[in-house]
């Protein structure tokens, strides 16, 4: 988290963006591509928590499920229904990838709300990697499944013939903008919410407005819990929509 300083005559100084700084785990100031960082640590913790929930927590498979097994089954059923409703039954073979994507994002978001934690999905490097993986996967799949017919995604056959070339350009641009909007939406929402919480928390040191600040932090924290789930849901359902376009490209 950011460092608060109360210097004489300078008033309260706090730095809400300091919580997003990538730092090496074992000292030093330089971060290389192979350097273990706080991002690496919290991504590993996320994977570990998912493993404990979905593998260890469901190992017993009791008829009357435990609380952990109930959560795992609820998550499984939720994503499974999403894939089937949005993309169709023929896309259920890709369910494991979409389930992995949803679980990673939702747990990264929730773990980032813990005190002293690091929100990995607040970094564009993480969200852009996820979005590019989706973009490349569905594009390659679209050509593998449909061949040149995949280009029908950009040709709006239901529109008047004179408008089709213009719409094709628009569709092409919007298609290549997908990974940008896909990644920036998640990163922006997670970063903005945490920054606002930090700003309100910084005012808690001022006695006059401290009660209001505490209430604001509590309200924002509750909102961020909701946003953490919604953003994971939005990212996943957009992935399902892109997958549907790859499997059924014709308008």
Secondary structure, 3 states (H helix, E strand, C coil): CCCCEEECCCEEECCHHHHHCCCECCCCCCCCCCCCEHHHHHHHHHHHHHHHHHHHCCCCCCCCCCHHHHHHHHHHHHHHHHHHHHHCHHHHHHHHHHHHHHHHHHHHHHHCCCCCCCCHHHCHHHHHHHHHHHHHHHHHHHHHHHHHHHHHHHCCCCCCHHHHHHHHHHHHHHHHHHHHHHHHHHHHHHHHHHHHHHHHHHHHHCCCCHHHHHHHHHHHHHHHHHHHHHHHHHHHHHHHHHHHHHHCCCC
